[in-house]
Amino acid sequence: MASPFPFTSGQVLTAAQLNSLAEEVSFTPSWTNLTVGNATEAWKYWQINNIVVVSGRTILGSTSSVGTNPTFDVPVGTIGNRGQVFAVTNYFDSGGSIYYGAVKPNSSTAFLFRRISVSGSDVLDSAITASAPFTWADGDRIIAQFVYTVE
């Protein structure tokens, strides 16, 4: 997608420029510590200037597996302003439970998926593992929406 930015004062925008302002782009994540196997993945991103919005899901299949601290590579650019990622993740156990989490930069080119846990009166972000927040199996889902800036 070619960015129509920067606009100038008084400029009349064309339909093509307006339509290209956040064109949806589908992508397949490149995972580390998650074996996709026969999972079903549906991920997309939209970019406006240096802001990228990512949304999607991975539904595990019978040959999928989750290891410790799964990450996936950014779909576009490198992460700017490290730590300034706004994210919500849900981990759905096919047995019916829902667990919440976050996505945070693991490097300038990868996101780390985490889960929310409680220790005493503290709310923490904790590692995803093969057995946490539950034992991952066929039909379990990872769903995430997050925003980051690119350098």
N, C-alpha and C positions, 0 to 999 in steps of 0.2 A: 504494500500500500504506500503510495507516495503521499507524503503529508502536504496539505495545502497551506500550512503555516509558514511564516507568520503572516497574518492578515494585516492590512494597513487601514488606517482611519479613512472612512468614506468608501472603502472598496465594496463593490457589489459582488456577492458570491454567486457562483454558478451552481446549478443543481448537482453537477458532478463533484464539486468541492464539498457541498453539504452532505452528499451521500457517502463520501469517503471519510467522514469525520469519526468513525468508530466502526469501521468495517469488521464484521465478525470473521475470525480466522479459526478454523478447526485445527487441532494439533494432537499428536499422540505423545504423552510424556515419556521421557527417558528416565526410568526409575533406577534407584540404587536401593538395595535391601528390600525390594518388593519384586517377586517373580510374577509377572503378569500372566503367563500361561494362557489359559483360555478365558481370561477375564474380558468383560465388556467395558470399553472405555469411551467416554464422550466428554471431551475437553475442548474449550474454546477460549479465545482472548480477544479483547478489543483494545486498541491503542489510540490515544489522543495525545499528540506531542510526546511528552516523556512519561505519561501516566498509562499504566497497563492494568486492565481488569481481567482476571482469570476466573473462570467458573467451570465446574465439571464434576464428573464422578467416575469412579472405578468400581465395578461390581465384580467381586472375585468369582472365579470359576473353580471347578474341581481340581485343576492343575495349578492354581495360583497359591502363593504363600507370601506371608508378611514376615520380615525379619525385624531386627532392632533398628530403630531410627530411620524409617524410610524417607528418602528424599527424591525430588525430581528436579531436573534441569529447567531453568527459566525458558519460557517459550520464545522470548524475544529479548535482545539486549543483555545488559548486565545490571544487577540490582544497584540502584543509587541510594543514598541516604540510608545505609544499613540500619536495620532496626525499625524503619518506618514503613512496615508492611501492615496493612489492615486486613485481618483475616478471620474467617469463621469456618470451622470444619465440623462435620458430624460423622461419627462412626456408627453405622447401623449394624447391629448384630441380627442375623436372620432370625434369631429367636425372639426378637421384638424389642430389645433394649436399644436406647440411643445414648451415645457418649459424645461429649463435646471436646473440642480442641482448638488448635491454632496452627498456623503455618508461620514459620519465621525463617529469615535468611540463614543458611548454613555456610554459604560462601557468597561471592559476588555473582555466582552463576547457578546456585541451587537453593531450593527451599526444603526445610526440614519440617516434617509433619509431627505434631506433638498432641498429647491429650491433656485434659484438665484433671487434676487429682486434688484431694484434700488431705492435709496432714495436720491434725489438731484443728486450729482455727485458721490455718493458712491455706490459700488456694495456690497450687503450683502447676507449672507445666512439666509434664513427665514424659518419659520415653514411650513410644509405641514399640511393642515387642510381639512375638508370636503368640503370647498369651495375655497381653494387656492392650487395651482395656478389657479384652475378652479373648478367647481362643478363636482365631480367624478361621473361617470355613467358607465353603461354597455358598454364594448368595449374600455374603456380608458386603457392605458398601462403605466406601470413602467418598464423601461429598465435600467440596470446598468452594468457597468464593473468597478471593482476595485481591487487593490492589497494591501495586508497588510502583515505584518510579525507576526509570532506566537512566543510566548515565549517558 
